[in-house]
């Protein structure tokens, strides 16, 4: 309840700041390319109030959902490079670039990294009634006469990519059932309509702990501190089944070095604050990085996923 009250308080504060600053030119706009209420939006609300204090400016969270994040990213890429418009996005930023033709922006040239708030581990979980307790058993069932299916948020989402990564790593064919969000997919998993999902560990943790679903593997080389009993992909014999979901902040290309440094320092200060750090950790966030570290992650992500997506022939609807 304390966590809920804290987030609610930050939301109220950030909204009040935004309302008072709508006519002010000297404010910070944080574009979130997803609908309000999702994980990226909640993260933006957690950091917006302390960021406002660190920068001495009002901070407004601007949700620009639609087209898998393309609409919001395009808006950020085309914004004036004055240091007052930020993009808070996820690893879908890279995936979208690999599956969407004719983007209105160049993701590697039109936006520059400022700060990586953290990476969140993902995992694969199955419906409890499926009758499997390990990846070996899941693979054996997937190779049986009846194909397994999985739920996702749609083509190109991390839930989709993670499931396809499993299919390739295990050399099995699985059926994709897209939903309009993670919540309905997870609800159908618990109801037994779909066989498995891939999602961030914090999203699925409570359902695993109360036995409504069964966690089989963490898409990482290290176990999750939130679910330490769940083996990693490497331990399960699937070293190619590695991925995470990151949350980071970028600005339009051409933003001055001075403005970028000021923003980088502000985010570094915010994530070190004990209350913010505790809530990000509770949400599964790990390994925050400065602009240079974030750029290294972005470069390696593009180099890995763009060829993989092309080979897998995954394209946006």
N, C-alpha and C positions, 0 to 999 in steps of 0.2 A: 504493500500500500504506500510506503514511503516513496518508492520509485515512481509510482503513478502520480502521486501528489507533486513530486519534484518536476516531472515532465509537464504536468498540467500547469504548474506555476510558470515554467519557462515559456510555454506556449502563450499563456496570458500576457506575460511580460513582453515577448517578442511582438505579439499582435498589437499591444498598446504602443510600443515603440514605432511600429510600422504605421499605425493610424496617425500618430502625431507628426510623422515625417513625410507623408505623402506629397506635400507641396514643397518639401525642402530639396534643394539640389545637392546638398552636401550630405548624402547618405549612402550606405552600402546596400546593394541589391544582391541577394544570393538566389540565383536561379536554380531550382530543382526540377529536372526534366521528367518528373513523375508526379502522379496525383498526390494530393494531401492525404496524410494518414499512413503512407507506406514507410518502409524502413529509412529510405534516404531523407524523406521529409522529417521524420522524427529526429534523425541525427542533426539535420539543419536547425531544428528548433532547440536542441540541446546546446549547440554551440553559439547560436545567434546572440543571446543575451550577454554572455561573457565576452563575446567578440566585440559587441557594441561598446562595452566598457573599455576593452583593451585598445580600441581604435579611437574612442571618443566621438563616435558617430552613431546615429541610428542605423540599425540593421533590419532590412525587410526581407522576409522569405517569400519568394515569388515562384509558385508552382506552375510549371508549363508542361503538363503531361501531354501524351499523345505520340503516335507513330514510333513507339518503342524508345522514346527519349529524343528522337531526332528534332522535334519542334523546339524543345527547350535548349538543346545544345546549339542549334542554329541561331537562336536568339542571342545566346551568350557570345558565340563566335563573331556575330555582327555588331555587338555592342561597342561603344566608344572605348578605346584602351586607356581609360583614365584612372583605373584602379578602383572604380566604384561599382563594377559589375563582376560578380564571381559566379562560377558554375560549380555546384556540388553534385557530383555524379558518381556512378559506380563502374565496375568492370564491364558493364554492358556498353560503355562508351567505345571500347575496343571491338567487341563483338558486332555491334551495329555497323561499324565501319567496314567489317568484313562481309556483311550479308546484304547491305543496302546499296543498290546502284544509284549513281547520279546524286550523291549527297550535295546539299547546298553549301557545304563547308568542307575544309580539309582538316581532319582530326589531328593530323601530325604537324600542321603548320599554322592553323588559325587559332589555336589555344595553347597556353603554356602552363605547366604544372606549378603550383604554389605549395601545397602541403597534402600529404597522405594522412588522413585521419586514422586509418587502420585497415587491416585485412580481417575478414571474418571467415572462419572455416566453414566448409559445406559438408554435408553428409548424405548418404543414401539410406532411406528408411522404407520398409515394406509394411503392408497391412498385416495386422497380427494374425488374421485368419489364413494368410498365405501358407503358413506351415513351414517356413524356413528360418534358420537362425544364424546363417553364415553366408558369405558371398559365394562360397563353393556350392552350397545348396541352391542359392538363387540362380547361379549360372546353369546348374544341372536342370533346374525347372524351366529356365528360358530356352534350353535346347530340346525340351520335350515337344510333344505334339501341339500343345496350345501356347501361342505366343503371349508373352506378358505385355501389359500396357503400363504407361506412366502418365502422370499429369504434370502440366507445366503452365507457365504464364504466357506461352505462345512462342512462335519461332524466334530464335535469337536470344531469349531470356536465359539467365544462368541455370534455371531449372531444366530447360530444354537441352542446353549444351552439356550440362553435367550428365544427363541420362544418355545422350548420344556418345559421350566420352566413355561411359560404362559399356555401351554396346560394342564400341570399337575395341576397347581394351580386352573385353571378354569374348569377342568374336561371336556375338549373338545379335539377333534382330528383335527389336522391341517396337511396340506400337505407340505412337505419340497421340495423346489426347490433350489439346490446348484448352485452357480456361482463360477467363478474363482477369484473373488474379491468383495469387498464391493461396489465399484463404479458401476459395471453393475447391481448388485442387486437393488441398490437405483435408478438407472436410470429406471429400469423396474417397480419399485414401482411408480415413477412419471408418467410413461407411462400407468399405469393401468394393467400391465401384472401380477404383484403379488399384493396380498391384504395388506400385512403388512411386516415390518422388525423390528428387534431389533438391535440397534447400539449405539455407544457412542454419547452422547448428542452433543458434538461439531461438529461431522460429519454431523448430521441432522439439526442442529440449523437453518442454513440459509434457508433451504427448508421449514421448519416450518414457519419461519417468513414471507416468501413471499407467503405462502398459497399453495405451491405445494403439500405438504403432511400435515397430521393432527396428531399432537402428542397427545397420550392418557394417558400415564402413565410413571413415572420415577421409575425404579427398585430400590427404596431406601426408607428409612424412613424419609428422608428430601428432600424437593423440590430443584430443581437445581437453582442456582443463575443465570444461563444463560437463563433459561426458567421458571421463577417463577410462571407462571400461570398454569403449568402442574401439576396435582396431583400426589402424590406418590402411590406406590402399596398399602400401608397400608390404605391410604385415599380411595382408590378404592375398598377396601374390599378384597384384595388379599395379606395378610401378608406373604405368602410363596413365593411370587414373588420378591425376593430380590437378587441382584447381582451387581457387579461393575467390571470394567476392570482396573487392576493395571499394573503399569510399574515399574520394579525394576531391581537392579543390583546384580549379584552373581559372585562368583569366584570359581575356582576348590578347592575341599576339600584338606586340607593339607597346604593351604596358611598360612604363619606365622601370628601370632597374630599382630605382628608389622606392616606387610604389610596391613592386613585387617583394622587395626585402621587408618593407613595413608590414605587409600582409602575412608573409611567412613567419616573421617574428611573433605577430599577434596570435596566429594559430598555434604556434609552438607553446606560447604562454598559456593559452586556453586549455589545451589538452593536458597540460601538467597540473592544472588546478585540481585539488583532491576530489572535489565533488564531481566534476566533469570526468576525470580519469576513472573514478569508481563506476560511474554509470556507463561509460563506454566499455569498460572491462566486463561489466555485467551483461552488456549486449554482445559480448564475444569479440570485441575489437582488440587486435594485436598489432605490434610492429608499426607504430606511426613513423613517418619519415619526412625529412625536409624536402625542399624542392628538387635537389639533386638526386636524392634517393627515390623520390616519386618518378622523376624522369627515367631513371634506370629501369624501374618497374614497368613504366609505360612502353619503353622501347622493347623490352624483352617480351611484353605481352603482345605487341603488334607482330613481332617476329615469330612468335609461336602460333598465335591464333589465326592470323590471316591465311597462311598456307593450309592450316588444318581445316578451316572452314571451306576453303576452295576445294580441297580434296574430298571433303564430306558432302560437297554440293548442297550446302545449307544456304538458302536465300530467303530474304524477307518476303512476306506475302504481298 
